[in-house]
Amino acid sequence: MSQEQPRRTPEDAIRYGDIFAVDGELAEKPVTPRDAAMMQTAENEMFGQTQRGHAAAAMQSAAARNERAGLVGHGDVTEVASKDGVTITETDLPGRRVITESVGGQVVSQFSRRSPIPTMTPSSIYQIDAGKDGIGSITIGEALEAAALTAGQKPVEWSDAAAIQAAEVRATGRTTIVPGGVAAAAQAAATLNARTPRAEDKTTLADILGDATSKLPSDKPASRRDAEGVAGAEMRNDPRLNTHPAGIAASVAAAARLNQNM
């Protein structure tokens, strides 16, 4: 006799707080199809297409899983999103454009893109490109993007999220996770993957790290100490106390070695 499966309740739904660094009422709300559609429409109007690895894609994935499980309806919309709306804003900085995506007034994703740099004298260009670490050094953000190529099909696990967080902290000099940044996305992916039984439905490192440099508000060349810190974070959060041979720690370590030899 087959056992009756436990009935799932709305409390089992994937909520905003599970995939984004938000708090308050929004954090407790399940992600709904109408919310996701609103963000997708906003991204399409702003960029011409849905942005891979950012708010609309994450919301669509969560909403689809909630709907398949019968936890939300296809036409459902959260009161927060309906009342306060879904917005995308752009802020121009020197050489960079910062995009902020919000739901109900709370930031759910923030990333940046390079924008044309005004014409400068050769000496000022050199000062920007060179810096004290020299020309051509491989940054931590670039090392993360390299990991998307070497281990891109690997589903994001807690050890990966911990390594990415350590890399972000060292790249930016901040002690906290950047809202909407690469570490926040990795933590959300690890949370979702832990709930996802099928490997083909899981979020991979390529999904998270393909444009890592654009998600970092600042970046720096990878050093040996950075590599050691990232490796320690990945190892401590791995059940076997190992690092992936082609993963985050390995990529940062390779960048640090190359930088040392320049």
C-alpha positions as CSV (number, residue, x, y, z in Angstrom):
1,M,0.0,0.0,0.0
2,S,1.4,3.3,-1.0
3,Q,1.8,5.9,1.7
4,E,-0.1,9.2,1.3
5,Q,2.3,12.0,0.5
6,P,2.3,14.9,3.1
7,R,0.2,17.8,1.9
8,R,2.2,20.9,1.1
9,T,1.0,24.2,2.5
10,P,1.6,27.8,1.5
11,E,4.3,27.9,4.2
12,D,6.4,25.6,2.0
13,A,6.6,28.1,-0.8
14,I,9.8,29.8,-1.8
15,R,9.7,33.3,-0.4
16,Y,11.5,36.5,-1.2
17,G,13.7,36.1,1.8
18,D,14.9,32.8,0.5
19,I,16.3,34.2,-2.7
20,F,17.0,37.9,-2.0
21,A,18.6,39.9,0.9
22,V,15.3,41.5,1.9
23,D,13.5,41.9,5.2
24,G,10.2,42.8,6.7
25,E,6.9,41.9,5.1
26,L,8.4,41.2,1.7
27,A,10.8,38.6,3.0
28,E,7.8,36.4,4.2
29,K,5.9,36.6,0.9
30,P,5.9,33.8,-1.6
31,V,7.2,34.7,-5.0
32,T,4.3,34.7,-7.4
33,P,4.0,34.4,-11.2
34,R,2.5,37.9,-11.6
35,D,5.4,39.4,-9.6
36,A,7.9,37.6,-11.8
37,A,6.0,38.8,-14.9
38,M,6.1,42.4,-13.7
39,M,9.9,42.2,-13.2
40,Q,10.4,40.5,-16.6
41,T,8.4,43.3,-18.3
42,A,10.5,45.9,-16.5
43,E,13.7,44.3,-17.6
44,N,12.5,43.9,-21.2
45,E,11.6,47.6,-21.4
46,M,14.9,48.6,-19.9
47,F,17.3,46.2,-21.6
48,G,15.3,44.7,-24.5
49,Q,15.5,41.2,-22.9
50,T,15.4,39.4,-19.5
51,Q,18.8,39.7,-17.8
52,R,20.4,36.3,-17.1
53,G,21.3,35.8,-13.4
54,H,19.4,38.8,-12.1
55,A,16.0,39.5,-10.5
56,A,13.5,38.5,-13.2
57,A,15.2,35.1,-13.8
58,A,15.4,34.3,-10.1
59,M,11.8,35.3,-9.6
60,Q,10.6,33.3,-12.6
61,S,12.4,30.2,-11.4
62,A,11.0,30.5,-7.8
63,A,7.4,31.4,-9.0
64,A,7.4,28.5,-11.5
65,R,8.3,26.0,-8.7
66,N,5.7,27.5,-6.4
67,E,3.1,27.2,-9.0
68,R,4.0,23.6,-10.0
69,A,3.7,22.7,-6.3
70,G,0.3,24.2,-6.2
71,L,1.3,26.8,-3.6
72,V,0.4,29.9,-5.6
73,G,-1.9,30.5,-8.5
74,H,-0.9,31.6,-12.0
75,G,-2.6,35.0,-11.5
76,D,-1.4,35.6,-8.0
77,V,0.4,38.8,-7.1
78,T,1.8,39.8,-3.7
79,E,0.2,42.9,-2.1
80,V,3.6,44.5,-1.6
81,A,4.4,44.3,-5.3
82,S,0.9,45.3,-6.4
83,K,0.8,48.3,-4.0
84,D,4.4,49.6,-4.2
85,G,5.4,48.2,-7.6
86,V,8.4,46.8,-9.3
87,T,11.1,49.2,-10.4
88,I,14.5,49.3,-12.2
89,T,16.7,52.4,-11.9
90,E,20.1,53.3,-13.5
91,T,22.7,55.4,-11.9
92,D,25.7,56.7,-13.9
93,L,29.1,56.7,-12.4
94,P,32.5,57.4,-14.0
95,G,33.0,54.5,-16.5
96,R,30.2,52.4,-15.0
97,R,26.4,52.3,-14.9
98,V,24.7,50.8,-11.8
99,I,21.4,49.1,-12.2
100,T,19.1,48.6,-9.2
101,E,16.1,46.3,-9.3
102,S,13.5,46.7,-6.5
103,V,10.2,45.1,-5.4
104,G,8.0,47.0,-3.1
105,G,10.8,49.6,-2.5
106,Q,13.4,46.9,-1.4
107,V,16.4,46.2,-3.5
108,V,16.5,42.6,-4.8
109,S,19.3,43.0,-7.3
110,Q,22.0,45.5,-8.0
111,F,24.7,45.1,-10.7
112,S,26.8,47.4,-12.9
113,R,28.0,47.6,-16.4
114,R,30.8,49.3,-18.1
115,S,29.9,52.5,-19.9
116,P,32.0,54.6,-22.3
117,I,34.7,56.5,-20.5
118,P,35.2,60.1,-21.5
119,T,38.3,61.0,-23.5
120,M,41.3,61.5,-21.2
121,T,45.0,62.3,-21.6
122,P,47.4,59.3,-21.9
123,S,48.7,59.9,-18.4
124,S,45.3,59.8,-16.8
125,I,44.4,56.7,-18.7
126,Y,47.5,55.0,-17.5
127,Q,46.8,56.0,-13.9
128,I,43.4,54.3,-14.1
129,D,44.6,51.2,-15.8
130,A,47.8,50.6,-14.0
131,G,47.4,51.6,-10.3
132,K,49.8,50.3,-7.7
133,D,49.4,46.7,-8.7
134,G,50.5,47.1,-12.3
135,I,48.9,46.6,-15.7
136,G,47.3,43.3,-16.6
137,S,46.8,41.8,-13.1
138,I,43.9,39.3,-12.9
139,T,41.2,40.5,-10.5
140,I,39.2,38.5,-8.1
141,G,36.1,39.2,-10.2
142,E,37.8,37.9,-13.3
143,A,38.9,34.8,-11.4
144,L,35.2,34.2,-10.4
145,E,34.2,34.5,-14.1
146,A,37.0,32.0,-15.0
147,A,35.4,29.5,-12.5
148,A,32.2,29.8,-14.5
149,L,34.1,28.4,-17.5
150,T,36.1,25.7,-15.7
151,A,33.3,24.4,-13.4
152,G,30.3,26.2,-14.9
153,Q,28.0,23.1,-14.9
154,K,28.5,22.4,-11.1
155,P,25.4,23.1,-9.1
156,V,26.0,25.8,-6.5
157,E,26.5,24.3,-3.0
158,W,27.0,25.9,0.4
159,S,30.8,25.5,0.0
160,D,30.7,27.4,-3.3
161,A,28.5,30.2,-1.7
162,A,30.9,30.5,1.2
163,A,33.9,30.7,-1.2
164,I,32.1,33.3,-3.3
165,Q,31.2,35.4,-0.3
166,A,34.9,35.3,0.9
167,A,36.0,36.4,-2.6
168,E,33.5,39.2,-2.7
169,V,34.5,40.5,0.8
170,R,38.2,40.5,-0.3
171,A,37.4,42.1,-3.6
172,T,35.3,44.9,-2.2
173,G,36.8,45.4,1.2
174,R,33.4,45.2,2.8
175,T,32.6,43.1,5.8
176,T,29.0,42.5,4.7
177,I,27.4,41.0,1.6
178,V,26.6,43.4,-1.2
179,P,22.7,43.5,-1.6
180,G,22.0,41.9,-5.0
181,G,25.6,41.0,-5.5
182,V,27.3,37.8,-6.5
183,A,27.5,36.4,-2.9
184,A,23.8,37.1,-2.3
185,A,23.0,35.3,-5.6
186,A,25.2,32.4,-4.6
187,Q,23.5,32.0,-1.2
188,A,20.1,32.1,-2.8
189,A,21.1,29.5,-5.4
190,A,22.5,27.2,-2.7
191,T,19.2,27.5,-0.7
192,L,17.1,26.7,-3.8
193,N,19.4,23.9,-4.9
194,A,19.1,22.2,-1.5
195,R,15.4,22.1,-2.1
196,T,15.6,20.9,-5.7
197,P,15.8,17.1,-6.2
198,R,16.6,17.0,-9.9
199,A,20.1,18.0,-10.9
200,E,19.0,19.5,-14.2
201,D,16.8,22.0,-12.3
202,K,19.6,23.3,-10.1
203,T,21.3,26.7,-10.5
204,T,24.9,26.3,-11.6
205,L,28.1,28.3,-11.1
206,A,27.8,29.5,-14.7
207,D,24.4,31.0,-13.9
208,I,25.9,32.9,-11.0
209,L,29.4,33.8,-12.1
210,G,29.1,34.5,-15.8
211,D,29.2,38.3,-15.2
212,A,30.7,38.4,-11.7
213,T,32.8,41.5,-12.3
214,S,29.7,43.6,-13.1
215,K,28.1,42.6,-9.8
216,L,31.1,43.8,-7.7
217,P,31.0,47.5,-6.8
218,S,34.8,47.3,-6.6
219,D,37.5,44.8,-7.5
220,K,41.2,44.1,-6.9
221,P,44.0,41.9,-8.2
222,A,44.0,38.4,-6.6
223,S,46.8,37.8,-4.1
224,R,48.1,34.8,-2.3
225,R,46.3,35.8,0.9
226,D,43.0,36.2,-1.0
227,A,43.5,32.7,-2.4
228,E,44.1,31.3,1.1
229,G,41.1,33.0,2.5
230,V,38.8,31.8,-0.3
231,A,40.2,28.2,0.0
232,G,39.6,28.2,3.7
233,A,36.0,29.3,3.4
234,E,35.3,26.7,0.7
235,M,36.9,23.9,2.7
236,R,35.2,24.7,6.0
237,N,31.8,24.5,4.3
238,D,32.4,21.3,2.4
239,P,31.2,18.0,4.0
240,R,34.5,16.3,3.0
241,L,36.6,19.4,3.9
242,N,37.8,19.6,0.3
243,T,37.9,22.2,-2.4
244,H,36.6,21.5,-5.9
245,P,39.6,20.9,-8.2
246,A,38.4,23.4,-10.8
247,G,36.1,25.6,-8.6
248,I,36.2,28.9,-6.9
249,A,39.3,28.5,-4.7
250,A,41.2,26.9,-7.5
251,S,40.5,29.7,-9.9
252,V,41.4,32.5,-7.4
253,A,44.6,30.5,-6.5
254,A,45.5,30.3,-10.2
255,A,45.0,34.0,-10.6
256,A,47.1,34.8,-7.6
257,R,50.0,32.6,-9.0
258,L,49.8,34.4,-12.3
259,N,49.8,37.8,-10.7
260,Q,52.8,36.9,-8.6
261,N,54.8,35.9,-11.7
262,M,54.0,39.2,-13.6
